[in-house]
Amino acid sequence: MISKLIFIALLVFTQSAWSTAKIQHWQSQQGTRIYYVQTQGLPMVDIRITFDAGSARDGDQFGLASMTSSMLDTGAGDWDADEIARRFESVGALFGTGTSKDMAWLSLRTLTDKALFDKALDTLTTILTNPAFKEKDFSREKKRTLAALKHREESPGAIASIAFSKALYHDHPYAHPGMGFVETVAGFTSSDLIEFYRQYYVAANAIIVIVGDVNRKQAEDIAEKLLKDLPQGTKPEPIPKVPMPVKGHRQHISFPSSQTHVLAGLPGSYRKDPDYFPLYVGNYILGGSGLVSRLFEEVREKRGLAYSAYSYFAPMYRKGPFTMGLQTRNDQTEQAVEVMMNTLKDFVNNGPTAKELVAAKKNISGGFVLRFDTNSKLSQYVNMIGFYQMPLDYLETFQKNVEAVTVESIQDAFKRRIKPELFQIVTVGGQ
């Protein structure tokens, strides 16, 4: 019944709930940045604790950040995984953990009724500050991860993604997959996870996001409780800058399949990139808008070379990948790659048309509020804003920044930033 109430609450969260919401920000004595948005009308709150502890912090133990995160709720305090799950289920709360290249996080969605909320927050706090990392749980998680990694070897899409990241980033911390490799994970011990947790899951390396129907005093109390038993620690050194490729490269990996996976690109944009909006809007026209994009039109509609063709920027703390991709029949690979690259070159050289730009702005603005039409979505955006220390009015000014983009600014940004001659192209499939 409690879970159903949360589901109903999610359905009725509307634009009016966020339109008056403002991000408030303060810093704890331990150095933790806290971001808070009050959304009235729904008796629920979303809490996220995020650390600079993503896979870029793995060192040479690829997969360590991911496994550390996945182990957090396998046991904490005096509770095992089943008891933790029962505690959350008994109050209708939803808990999760995850990692990306840059970050690791714990998330909680719970109702604000005091009895329900207090139990959920107590459970979250114990998982955060006192995870058990028991040997039997570690052994089980390690076996599960190794099985998943071996299964990954059967996926041409996963093989292409791993090779593509390596081609773009070489020895940079962004180069390896978050789950690591069989050979790296096989060497992990539970002590490795405990050491990683102690180094990175500290107050000075954290941000807290609180979005929901709680007042400022309640938000301050939530943050204080979460941080009370968390060591202050220190923030790690910034991730190094990403070097750009000096020449283009093509790599083919043979795989027994009738389809070839194609990925092409180079390091692209980062979160505080001054070119972000021209690149974002331009890419929407090039390959980010699905059925009406240039790539889809040239590759699928005109020539039938692939079911879909796409492109996207994935901005991170440092330059995340700009990726173009498609799948095609093995015998059409060369033609598909040629069409894809020629479409890009034409876009870089000539930019979009005024008509394409008007349509792109209309579509982007029309779907904007749907990106954060729930507490959970809004908390993820606030988390992104807080983690990368972006302007607190980012959501309020987003559409204005989109409207300010011109044909000329798109063409200028793409010419300076997207060099087709430097593209790294990876194909995985039959000969």
PyMOL commands that set and color helices and strands:
alter all, ss='L'
color gray80, all
select helices_A, chain A and resi 2-12+15-19+55-57+64-74+81-90+114-129+135-152+156-169+182-185+190-200+203-205+216-227+276-288+290-292+294-301+330-350+354-366+368-372+375-387+394-403+407-417+420-422
alter helices_A, ss='H'
color red, helices_A
select strands_A, chain A and resi 24-27+33-38+44-51+75-76+79-80+94-99+104-111+206-212+249-254+259-267+309-313+321-329+424-429
alter strands_A, ss='S'
color yellow, strands_A
deselect
rebuild
show_as cartoon
